[in-house]
Amino acid sequence: MTGPVVVISGATPDSPPPGIEPAAALADVRYGPDAEALATAITDAEALFFWRADRAWVEDAFDRATSLRWIQSASDGVDGLLFPALV
């Protein structure tokens, strides 16, 4: 798949967020179901979908996200995701 790399944190291909399947036609969708997998997947990600994950996972991997341009949160607020380097 060509297109932007989108990482979904806190999910797996077997248990994706509802309705995410059509995104695979537009992007290279990858999953970060835990801190270690997220740290690997985020290295060339352009977008991160924060879904059922721990903020510490993103905070710990943030310095590896050299291509990240967008973070989308599944929640109606982002206060649970914010950390100093992101702000």
C-alpha positions, 0 to 999 in steps of 0.5 A, a space after each residue: 500500500 502506498 499512501 500516508 502511514 497511519 498508526 492506530 494505538 491500542 488496537 490490533 488488526 483483529 480488533 480494530 476501531 469500528 469503521 476503520 477498514 475503509 482507511 486501508 484503501 487510502 493509507 498504510 494502516 499499522 497497529 500499535 497494540 502496546 508500548 513496544 509495538 507503538 514505538 516501532 510503528 510510529 517511526 515513519 507514521 504521518 498520522 496517529 489515531 489515539 485509540 484505547 491506549 495509554 498516553 505514556 506509550 505515545 510520550 515514550 515513543 514521541 521522539 521516534 515520530 520524526 514524520 508525524 504531522 497529525 494526531 487524532 484522538 478517539 475521545 471528545 477531549 485531548 487532555 488525557 493525551 497531552 504531555 509537555 513535548 507534544 504541547 
